[in-house]
Amino acid sequence: MPVKMFETRSQAWREVGLEGQIAPGQARRARRARLETVVLMVLFVGVVLVYENRASLFGYHASSSPALERGVQIAATLLLLVLGWAIAREVGRALRPY
């Protein structure tokens, strides 16, 4: 009985030769997670680049409008937090064992 305590369903499926029934769907989900990770990383870099070049892109300076600058900082921070969380989630899904 103690040996069965640590068995997973995937081990049981593997033992009866049905491993191929579960692996294709998991492999497809891992590929999709890798693709979503790349897309999210591109968005993350895009937010950083837009934030760094905000003065030349939007034509304002932080010294002329401190309230607008504070709003831009808050928005960029929130976007980076959400994107970072999503990237971490997708990396976890991509690296999940079959």
TABELVEN-V638440 format. One record per backbone hydrogen bond with DSSP energy under -0.5 kcal/mol. NH is the residue of the N-H (numbers start at 1). CO is the residue of the C=O. E is the energy in kcal/mol with one decimal. If there is no record, write none. Layout:
nh=<NH;NH>
co=<CO;CO>
e=<E;E>
//
This chain:
nh=<5;6;6;7;12;13;14;15;16;17;18;21;22;22;23;24;26;27;28;29;30;31;32;33;34;35;36;37;38;39;40;41;42;43;44;45;46;47;48;49;50;51;52;53;54;57;58;59;64;65;69;70;71;72;73;74;75;76;77;78;79;80;81;82;83;84;85;86;87;88;89;90;91;92;93;94;95;96>
co=<1;2;3;4;8;9;10;11;12;14;13;18;18;19;19;20;22;23;24;25;26;27;28;29;30;31;32;33;34;35;36;37;38;39;40;41;42;43;44;45;46;47;48;49;51;53;54;55;61;61;65;66;67;68;69;70;71;72;73;74;75;76;77;78;79;80;81;82;83;84;85;86;87;88;89;90;91;93>
e=<-0.9;-0.5;-1.0;-1.1;-1.8;-2.6;-2.2;-2.3;-1.4;-1.2;-2.9;-1.5;-0.5;-1.2;-1.9;-0.8;-1.3;-2.7;-2.1;-2.1;-2.1;-2.2;-2.2;-2.2;-2.1;-2.2;-2.7;-2.1;-1.9;-2.2;-2.6;-2.3;-2.1;-2.1;-2.3;-2.5;-2.3;-2.4;-2.1;-2.6;-2.6;-2.4;-2.5;-1.9;-1.2;-2.3;-2.6;-1.5;-0.9;-1.2;-2.2;-2.2;-2.0;-2.4;-2.4;-2.4;-2.5;-2.6;-2.4;-2.5;-2.5;-2.5;-2.2;-2.5;-2.7;-2.4;-2.3;-2.4;-2.6;-2.3;-2.2;-2.4;-2.6;-2.0;-2.0;-2.6;-2.0;-0.7>
//
